């Protein structure tokens, strides 16, 4: 079964800048960390990381964390906004 990522279309407009904690979640996920590892790095519970992913899923109309990361990285490539280095 092949998963597809619909990174070009979104039902909602993208925010110009993401809140810092959401940027952190995306940044750590892009680095390959699991949700549990992200929680440890951020000093929060895994439930808080799950909450951030739910917010991101609704913001980007994407069903998976991979879809969100790909979506954000593609938009970052087009310089629509930047994640922290």
Secondary structure, DSSP 8 states (H G I E B T S, - for coil): -------S--SS---SS--HHHHHHHHHHHTT--HHHHHHHHTS-HHHHHHHHHHHHHHHT-SSHHHHHHHHHHHHHTTS-----
